Amino acid sequence: FEDLSIYTAFHQNATPSILISAGDGTHTMDFTLPRIRTTTGETPVAGNDQDIMLTLNYQATFDATLGTSFQIARSA
C-alpha cells in the first residue's frame, strides 16, 4: 500500500475504492472498483526491520453514485 488508508478501512469496516491504471505509454486503461468491502484479513507479526505483508480479501459492492461495482475507462 502507498499509505494506511485500506488497512484503516479494514479495521473500521469502511468501503474504500481501488483504482488500477495500466498503459503502454500511448493508451491507458483505468480499472475502478468504486466501493469495496474487505471480508477477511491477516496481519502477521514481523520482527524488527522486517517488511510486513498484509493479506486482505475483498469484494466489490454496488456504488449507487456510479451505478456499477466495476468501471473501465479507456484513453488514447
C-alpha positions, -999 to +999 in steps of 0.1 A: +000+000+000+011+036-006-005+045+027-026+031+055-060+040+041-071+005+031-056-010+062-075+015+083-107+009+063-104-028+070-103-022+108-131+004+106-153-018+083-154+011+058-158+009+020-128+024+002-122+023-036-094+008-057-081+023-090-056+004-111-041+020-142-023+002-170-008+016-201+018+013-228+029+049-230+002+058-256-030+042-244-042+039-208-069+017-192-082+026-157-100-002-138-120+011-109-137-007-081-156+023-066-167+006-034-151-025-019-157-043+013-128-062+029-140-096+040-111-112+058-075-102+066-044-114+083-019-092+100+013-112+107+036-100+134+071-095+119+104-089+137+123-056+139+134-042+105+113-067+085+087-059+059+051-067+068+029-083+042-008-078+048-032-102+031-067-089+025-096-105+007-122-081-007-154-079-026-166-052-049-201-039-040-226-017-059-219+020-059-252+039-062-235+072-074-218+055-104-244+028-108-219+000-110-195-021-090-167-022-117-158+005-142-133+005-171-122+038-187-100+038-218-080+068-231-060+071-263 
